[in-house]
Amino acid sequence: MRSIITVVGKDTVGILASVSELCAKHEVNIIEVSQSILQEMFCMIMLVDVSKCNVEFTAFADEAEKLGENKALKINVMHEDIFNSMHRI
């Protein structure tokens, strides 16, 4: 099962490392990453495989959101199916 992780916030050192560390901790495989800096704003979208995640999906998503709060970022995790449904025309 795949999921989408989005990260938005003021650019600082270590954002990608922090999110990657969280994924590794829970055996979430990063498939693809797209990131850019828009003026001083960091924007990242990750496609991840959560099929081997060692905690419930909601627990992983909650931990990602808390990581974002601690780093003054907005981190969102959603199932690929929900993401696709929300962005269908």
One Martini backbone bead per residue (centre of mass of N, CA, C, O) as a GRO file, in nm:
protein
   89
    1MET     BB    1   0.097   0.037   0.022
    2ARG     BB    2   0.036   0.371  -0.056
    3SER     BB    3   0.170   0.703   0.018
    4ILE     BB    4   0.137   1.049   0.111
    5ILE     BB    5   0.384   1.302   0.175
    6THR     BB    6   0.361   1.626   0.319
    7VAL     BB    7   0.577   1.928   0.316
    8VAL     BB    8   0.551   2.246   0.498
    9GLY     BB    9   0.789   2.524   0.527
   10LYS     BB   10   1.040   2.657   0.664
   11ASP     BB   11   1.358   2.661   0.583
   12THR     BB   12   1.570   2.394   0.703
   13VAL     BB   13   1.780   2.199   0.850
   14GLY     BB   14   1.671   1.847   0.824
   15ILE     BB   15   1.396   1.768   0.706
   16LEU     BB   16   1.448   1.518   0.534
   17ALA     BB   17   1.588   1.359   0.761
   18SER     BB   18   1.348   1.345   0.960
   19VAL     BB   19   1.146   1.199   0.775
   20SER     BB   20   1.329   0.959   0.704
   21GLU     BB   21   1.367   0.860   0.995
   22LEU     BB   22   1.071   0.794   1.047
   23CYS     BB   23   1.043   0.588   0.824
   24ALA     BB   24   1.266   0.391   0.918
   25LYS     BB   25   1.152   0.333   1.204
   26HIS     BB   26   0.871   0.212   1.039
   27GLU     BB   27   0.931   0.073   0.759
   28VAL     BB   28   0.921   0.306   0.542
   29ASN     BB   29   0.927   0.332   0.199
   30ILE     BB   30   1.098   0.528  -0.023
   31ILE     BB   31   1.025   0.598  -0.361
   32GLU     BB   32   0.961   0.920  -0.380
   33VAL     BB   33   1.104   1.259  -0.441
   34SER     BB   34   0.982   1.602  -0.402
   35GLN     BB   35   1.164   1.915  -0.404
   36SER     BB   36   1.138   2.264  -0.287
   37ILE     BB   37   1.226   2.612  -0.306
   38LEU     BB   38   1.011   2.887  -0.212
   39GLN     BB   39   1.214   3.083  -0.135
   40GLU     BB   40   1.162   3.002   0.215
   41MET     BB   41   1.000   2.748   0.118
   42PHE     BB   42   0.929   2.419   0.200
   43CYS     BB   43   0.868   2.151  -0.046
   44MET     BB   44   0.716   1.816  -0.010
   45ILE     BB   45   0.696   1.497  -0.186
   46MET     BB   46   0.600   1.163  -0.091
   47LEU     BB   47   0.643   0.830  -0.190
   48VAL     BB   48   0.512   0.550  -0.006
   49ASP     BB   49   0.562   0.237   0.166
   50VAL     BB   50   0.328   0.085   0.418
   51SER     BB   51   0.318  -0.240   0.426
   52LYS     BB   52   0.569  -0.255   0.666
   53CYS     BB   53   0.456  -0.114   0.891
   54ASN     BB   54   0.504  -0.120   1.261
   55VAL     BB   55   0.238   0.051   1.255
   56GLU     BB   56  -0.023   0.212   1.248
   57PHE     BB   57  -0.118   0.440   1.028
   58THR     BB   58  -0.228   0.653   1.231
   59ALA     BB   59   0.029   0.661   1.403
   60PHE     BB   60   0.216   0.761   1.184
   61ALA     BB   61   0.060   1.020   1.113
   62ASP     BB   62   0.074   1.143   1.399
   63GLU     BB   63   0.383   1.151   1.421
   64ALA     BB   64   0.425   1.337   1.178
   65GLU     BB   65   0.261   1.574   1.287
   66LYS     BB   66   0.437   1.615   1.543
   67LEU     BB   67   0.697   1.671   1.398
   68GLY     BB   68   0.594   1.926   1.262
   69GLU     BB   69   0.530   2.086   1.518
   70ASN     BB   70   0.831   2.078   1.629
   71LYS     BB   71   0.929   2.219   1.328
   72ALA     BB   72   0.722   2.415   1.194
   73LEU     BB   73   0.530   2.211   1.030
   74LYS     BB   74   0.347   2.058   0.760
   75ILE     BB   75   0.234   1.723   0.807
   76ASN     BB   76   0.110   1.481   0.567
   77VAL     BB   77  -0.082   1.170   0.569
   78MET     BB   78  -0.192   0.963   0.285
   79HIS     BB   79  -0.359   0.771   0.107
   80GLU     BB   80  -0.358   0.722  -0.224
   81ASP     BB   81  -0.665   0.695  -0.269
   82ILE     BB   82  -0.741   0.965  -0.140
   83PHE     BB   83  -0.565   1.144  -0.312
   84ASN     BB   84  -0.694   1.063  -0.586
   85SER     BB   85  -0.987   1.144  -0.515
   86MET     BB   86  -0.924   1.451  -0.453
   87HIS     BB   87  -0.776   1.480  -0.769
   88ARG     BB   88  -1.023   1.444  -0.929
   89ILE     BB   89  -1.222   1.551  -1.216
   0.00000   0.00000   0.00000
